[in-house]
Amino acid sequence: MTKEELQEALKPIAQGLFGKQGARRYERPHFPLRSLEEMLKDLTQIPPEEWFAYVFSREPLNGKFKDSQRKQWMGKSIACGREYAGKICREYGCSEPEQLAKAMGMKVSYPTYPEKADRVLFAEFREPDTIHIYMDAVKKAGKFLAKPEISEILTDKLDIANLLLAHELFHYVEEKHKKEIFTRTEKVRLWSLGPIHNDSAVIALSEIAAMAFAGELTGLPYSPYVMDVFLVYGYSPEEASGLYEEMMELAGRKPCAPISS
Ligand SMILES: [Zn+2]
C-alpha cells in the first residue's frame, strides 16, 4: 500500500474503522473543522460504558438489537476484556504489551503501510500468531502527541503503538480461549426453522473487549476509542471532526463549536 492508497482508503472513514457494511458513499460530506485539543478534551470525558451507541453503530447486525441489549453487552464485554487482562498478566508475569507479545510467542512487525488498500487499518492480528502495527498513522499522531497541550490531555500513559499492540493481543487471546470466552460464546440467532438454526457471534463484542483489555493493560484513564479520532486527524482533520461529532451525538453530548473561518 502506498501513501496515496492509504489516503484514499481513509476517505470513507465515517463508514467505520471496523468495516461497517453497506453502500459506499460516492460524495464526501463536508464536516466543519474543530480543534483537536477541544475534541480530545471532550472525548476523554466519556466513560467507557457510554460508548455503546458509537461502537454498535459499526456492528453489521446492529439493526437487530435494542438499546437495553447494547448496554448490557457493553458492560459484559468491558468486564470480559478487563478480566482477561488480569488473567494474562498473572499467567505471563508482566503487563507490558511488548513483553507480553514476546512471552506469548507472537510475531510482531511494524511496517509503515498496510499491504492492501481494501480496508482502513491501523493494526491487525492475523491467525495464528502475527500482528502488524502500521506506523504511518502512529507517527502522524505522534507529532501531535509531542505537543504539550495534547499530551496533557492524553496523558503519559498513551503510547500509541503499544495501545494498538495490546488491542491486537486480545484477538489472539480470544482465539485461544474461544470455547469459553464471553465475546465468542455469546451468540445471536439469525434465523431458525424448526430444529435448524443459524447463530452468529457479534463482532462488536470482540472490539469492545479488545479496547477494554488494551485500556486495562496500559492503564489509560479514558476509553481507547478516542484513538479513532486522534489517528484519523493525522490524515484528515475534517473526517476526524465529522467522526467526533458523530461520537458526541451518539454519547448524548453536545459537540464543541467548530473553528470559525
Ligand atoms: Zn480489533
Boltz pocket constraint, residues with backbone or C-beta under 6 A from the ligand:
constraints:
  - pocket:
      binder: B
      contacts: [[A, 167], [A, 171], [A, 206], [A, 207], [A, 210]]
      max_distance: 6.0
